[in-house]
Amino acid sequence: MTDVDVIIVGAGPTGLMLAAELRLAGVRPLVLERRPEQGTTPKAHGLSGQILDLLGYRGLLDRVRGLATDPVPPHRFPFGGVHVDLTRFDEPPLKALSVRQQLLERLLEEHALELGAKVRRGHEVIGLSQDGAAVTARVRGPEGEYEITAPYLVGCDGGRSPVRTLAGIGFPGTTYPEVNRIGQVKIPDGLTVHDNGDIETPGLGRIKAGYTRTDNGVFALGSLTPGIVFIQTTEEDLGEVDDDMPMTLTELGDSIRRVLGGDVPLGEPVRLSRYQFSSRQAERYREGRVLLAGDAAHLLPSTGTAINVGMSDSVNLAWKLAAEIQGRAPEGLLDSYHTERHAAGARALLQSQAQVALRRGHDEAAEALRTVFQELLGDEQPARRLAEHLAGTDLRHPMPGSGHALAGTFVPDLALETDQGATSVGELLRQARPVLLDLADRPELRALAQGLVDVQVAKAEDRPADVLLIRPDGYVAWAGDTDTDGLREALATWFGA
């Protein structure tokens, strides 16, 4: 008997989110992180997409907003060398927060610890073995090597995942020969910033906001915060990037000089980072009692979506893994993690690979493609469609028992009136429990769900369906009116009958 139900390898956003979600489900996770302390090398600098709604449902969004460097960022997003401008929408279909990954990880770790999760830093998994009952990890810690056993182990240990390698899971795809260097720097003397975002330097003259392409690479320019200029360079490079080596202001300046042929004055750095794009997806997200999530399962060749997809993996996996461990999972429930999230990862790869095709071309045909694409994004419908694709809100899981338009989609945060007062869908999902939400007083449907899920009777303006069966991850498992057979099938599929 062990005091650990799930070993989580990796204390990034994906692993820490998984630990918190497992604790909400009553499971005892242990997070093992090879680094003795939280990393200081800048990585992702924001959250976007559907994960923001999920964090709101868990009561974490206000805490995350408190860390934001720009609480209300402009709704303009890069896409493969063009820009998606969503400022025309009253309710933008893609939302974002500028939050440094280190601060996000600190908050998620605090949240997981508050719920009772355990985190060990400086403990590196160096071996794995499994049988039909458990998985054993061999770990190198500060006091030497030891073994720990649990029913399941989840690799959330990044793109170079040792867990994935030890489990024998293939990771096919491509690493692109380009290095991206990012700097957010304070505006120094000698750099003039115009109202439209263009900059002017003594040596290079006026440089337009957006993308400047030269024979030696791409220079990107923008401003996210007053007094701060955002600069990115992209250069071809045949070597791999060492993610653990911090980038310096000198390195960024040297890269700018190679791309533009001259110097751009750089003030005090606010953020410096460097990364290389890969397009890869694990052949399977489960091998026996070992599972993968986050960058260990997929690498996306674009910015802005990886954390959203990775943390969403964790939310999908946690309640299914908990049901399996607690002996209440219907047959095939845990396998549905691979089915659903592998498809979601492939969907994210689709749009990010499209960005590769847009940004990597340097001839006249490629310029024409970007121009036409940018013109299309000037229309509302294509811009909305692409934004929903980036946000992950266009994802729809197949759901047995219901052909309703809401089935398989992420549930909207409806305002509700109950006998106990006002509430919302988000409040009902705070504890990551499944809910049958009856909006039309259907006692025969409530009776089917009693004892399997939480049941709530409420009223809502313009109700989207009479009854909604909502999974802990926020997806609608069933929606309808009087179809008892359909609801019975959905309950049996996801929660047992």
TANOR-V454154 format. One record per backbone hydrogen bond with DSSP energy under -1.0 kcal/mol. NH is the residue of the N-H (numbers start at 0). CO is the residue of the C=O. If there is no record, write none. Layout:
# TANOR-V454154
nh = <NH | NH>
co = <CO | CO>
This chain:
# TANOR-V454154
nh = <4 | 5 | 6 | 7 | 8 | 9 | 15 | 16 | 17 | 18 | 19 | 20 | 21 | 22 | 23 | 24 | 25 | 26 | 29 | 30 | 31 | 32 | 46 | 48 | 49 | 51 | 53 | 54 | 55 | 56 | 57 | 58 | 59 | 63 | 64 | 65 | 66 | 67 | 68 | 75 | 76 | 78 | 81 | 83 | 85 | 88 | 96 | 98 | 100 | 103 | 104 | 105 | 106 | 107 | 108 | 109 | 110 | 111 | 112 | 113 | 114 | 115 | 116 | 117 | 119 | 121 | 122 | 123 | 125 | 126 | 128 | 130 | 134 | 135 | 136 | 137 | 138 | 139 | 140 | 143 | 145 | 147 | 149 | 151 | 152 | 153 | 154 | 155 | 160 | 164 | 165 | 166 | 167 | 168 | 173 | 175 | 177 | 178 | 179 | 180 | 181 | 182 | 183 | 184 | 185 | 186 | 190 | 191 | 193 | 196 | 198 | 199 | 200 | 204 | 206 | 209 | 211 | 213 | 216 | 217 | 218 | 219 | 220 | 221 | 227 | 228 | 229 | 230 | 231 | 232 | 233 | 234 | 236 | 242 | 244 | 251 | 252 | 253 | 254 | 255 | 256 | 257 | 258 | 259 | 260 | 269 | 270 | 272 | 274 | 278 | 279 | 280 | 281 | 282 | 286 | 289 | 290 | 291 | 292 | 295 | 296 | 297 | 298 | 301 | 308 | 309 | 310 | 311 | 312 | 313 | 314 | 315 | 316 | 317 | 320 | 321 | 322 | 323 | 324 | 325 | 326 | 327 | 332 | 335 | 336 | 338 | 339 | 340 | 341 | 342 | 343 | 344 | 345 | 346 | 347 | 348 | 349 | 350 | 351 | 352 | 353 | 354 | 355 | 356 | 357 | 358 | 359 | 366 | 367 | 368 | 369 | 370 | 371 | 372 | 373 | 374 | 375 | 376 | 377 | 378 | 382 | 383 | 384 | 385 | 386 | 387 | 388 | 389 | 390 | 391 | 392 | 393 | 394 | 396 | 401 | 407 | 408 | 410 | 413 | 415 | 416 | 417 | 420 | 422 | 424 | 427 | 428 | 429 | 431 | 434 | 435 | 436 | 437 | 438 | 445 | 446 | 449 | 451 | 452 | 453 | 455 | 457 | 458 | 466 | 467 | 468 | 469 | 470 | 473 | 475 | 476 | 477 | 479 | 483 | 486 | 487 | 488 | 489 | 490 | 491 | 492 | 493 | 494>
co = <27 | 27 | 151 | 29 | 153 | 31 | 11 | 12 | 13 | 14 | 15 | 16 | 17 | 18 | 19 | 20 | 22 | 21 | 5 | 117 | 7 | 119 | 96 | 94 | 390 | 48 | 49 | 50 | 51 | 52 | 53 | 55 | 54 | 59 | 60 | 61 | 63 | 64 | 97 | 73 | 83 | 81 | 78 | 76 | 74 | 85 | 46 | 96 | 43 | 99 | 100 | 101 | 102 | 103 | 104 | 105 | 106 | 107 | 108 | 109 | 110 | 112 | 111 | 28 | 30 | 32 | 32 | 139 | 137 | 137 | 135 | 133 | 149 | 128 | 147 | 126 | 145 | 123 | 143 | 140 | 138 | 136 | 134 | 4 | 288 | 6 | 290 | 8 | 157 | 160 | 161 | 162 | 164 | 163 | 278 | 276 | 175 | 234 | 274 | 232 | 272 | 230 | 270 | 228 | 267 | 226 | 187 | 199 | 197 | 193 | 206 | 191 | 204 | 200 | 198 | 220 | 218 | 216 | 213 | 233 | 211 | 231 | 209 | 229 | 224 | 184 | 221 | 182 | 219 | 180 | 217 | 178 | 176 | 240 | 241 | 247 | 248 | 249 | 250 | 251 | 252 | 253 | 254 | 255 | 256 | 183 | 183 | 181 | 179 | 173 | 298 | 171 | 296 | 169 | 289 | 286 | 152 | 284 | 154 | 292 | 293 | 293 | 279 | 299 | 304 | 305 | 306 | 307 | 308 | 309 | 310 | 311 | 312 | 313 | 316 | 317 | 318 | 319 | 320 | 321 | 323 | 322 | 329 | 331 | 333 | 334 | 335 | 336 | 337 | 338 | 339 | 340 | 341 | 342 | 343 | 344 | 345 | 346 | 347 | 348 | 349 | 350 | 351 | 352 | 353 | 354 | 355 | 362 | 363 | 364 | 365 | 366 | 367 | 368 | 369 | 370 | 371 | 372 | 374 | 375 | 378 | 379 | 380 | 381 | 382 | 383 | 384 | 385 | 386 | 387 | 387 | 387 | 391 | 407 | 398 | 475 | 405 | 473 | 411 | 422 | 458 | 420 | 417 | 415 | 413 | 423 | 424 | 426 | 428 | 469 | 453 | 467 | 455 | 465 | 441 | 442 | 445 | 448 | 448 | 433 | 435 | 437 | 416 | 479 | 436 | 477 | 434 | 474 | 470 | 408 | 468 | 468 | 466 | 481 | 482 | 483 | 484 | 485 | 486 | 487 | 488 | 489 | 490>
